[in-house]
Amino acid sequence: MQYHTAMALHYRLYVLAAPLVMAAFALIPSSSIAQQVIVNPSLGISQLDLPTLRAIFGMRMLEWPNGTRVIPFVMDPSSSVHTRFAKEVLQVFPYQLQQAWDRLVFSGTGQAPLVVSSPAEMRRRVGQTPGGIGYVPDEYASDSVFPVEVVE
């Protein structure tokens, strides 16, 4: 008899507590920082669609429409900025990007993107590299790079 009473009490607590816990999580600020895709200003690009962006960071698009070579920069693949970019902007898992890059490198048919160590370095390298593209948390966007709107 005691076992059933204890189980009933646990169930009641669960039923009462679950909505409160969910409401509490809704009040906690998300650790997700908005990501901004940036390009070298000389490209003059203001929008990219999601398939094009995936092709660029998957190293399948090698030239911009004006003929300039595409130079993608990425944060360290183990960084939280890279993880958020892959999941929230590209809508792929980071390991999927890494697998695509590894396939290109190991087969000898391509290269992996250039890895930078910080958002400040990303902004600087994209701004100095014709054809450069990368991503930064919103607070790192500046006049030295051109923000790009991602459309679906």
N, C-alpha and C positions, 0 to 999 in steps of 0.2 A: 504494500500500500504506500509506503513512504517513497518508493521509487517513482510511482506514477504522480504523486503530489509534487515531487521535485521537478519532474519533467514538465508538468503543467505550469509550474511557476517559471521555469526557464523559457518556455514557449511564450508566456504572457510578457515577460521582460523583453524578449526578442521582438515581439510584435509592437510593443510600445517604444522600444529603443531604436529600432531600425530607421523610422522616419526622422528621429532627432539626429542620429548620426549622419544621415544623408543630408539633412539641412545644414549641419555644421560643416560638412565638406564643401557645400556650395558657397559658404561664406569665406572659406580659405582662399586667398588669392592664388591664382594659377602660377606655377613656376615657369610657364611657357611665355617666352618673350617673342613678340612679333618679329618675324624675319623679313628683311628687305633684300630683294634681288637687286644687284647693282651691276652696271656695265661701264666700260670706259666711255667718257663723254663723246669721243670722236665717232662712235657708232650711231648716235642719234636715234637709238631705239627706245621707245617709251612703253611698249607692250610686248609680251611674249605669251603664247598660249602654252598650256600645260604639256602637251605632247612635244612641242619644240624644246621646252625647258628640260624635259626628261631626256630627250635626244642629246642635248648639249652636255648634261652632267653624266649621261651614260656613255659619253665619248663617241656617239654615232653621228653627230653633226659636226663637221670639221671646218666649215666656212660659213661666214655670215652672208646674207644676200648681196652685200657689196663686194664680196670676194676676199675680205679680210679673214685671216685664219682665226678660228675660235680658240681662245685660251681660257679654259675654265680653271678657277682656283677653288679649293675646298679647305675647310677647317680640318684639323686632325679628325679622322673618322671615329675616334673614341670620345670626342668632345660632345658635350650636351648641345652646343650650338649646331653642330653637324647633324646630330640625331634629330633635333627639332626640325631642321630644314628638310631633311629627307622625308620625315613622316608628315609634317604639316604642309609643306609647300609642294614637294614632288609627289607626295602620297605614296611613297615606297618605303620599305624598311632599309636601314643603312647597310645591312648585310647584302641586300640585292645589288646595291651600287658597287660594293666592294667585290662581289662575285663577277660583275660585268667588267670591272677594271682589271681584275686578276686574269680573266679569260683573255682580254686583249694583250696584256703584258706577256703572259706565259705562252701565248700562241705566236707572239711576234708580230701581230697585226695592228697594234696600236699602243698607246701610252695611257697611263693613269693621269688624272688631273694633278696640277701642282698643289701641294699641301702647304698651307700657311699656319702659323702658330697662334695668331690672335686676330680679333676683329679689326684692330688698328692696322695690322700688317695687311690684312685682306683689302681694306679700303685703299691703302697706299699702293699695293701691287696692281689692283684692278685699275686704279686711276693712272698708273704709269705705263700700262701695257695695252697697246692698240689691240683690239679684239678681246680684251679681258672681260670676264664675267665672274661674279661670285655672289656671296650673300653675307649679310651682317645683321646683328640685332638692330632694330630700328634706331636706337640711340647712337649708332655709329655711322649713320648715313651723313653725307656731307656734300659740299659743292664740288669736291674733287672727283666724284663719281656720279653717275646718272641713275636714279632709281627707276626700276622697271615694274610696271603693273603686270601681275600674272592673271591671265584670263583663261577661262575654261572652255 
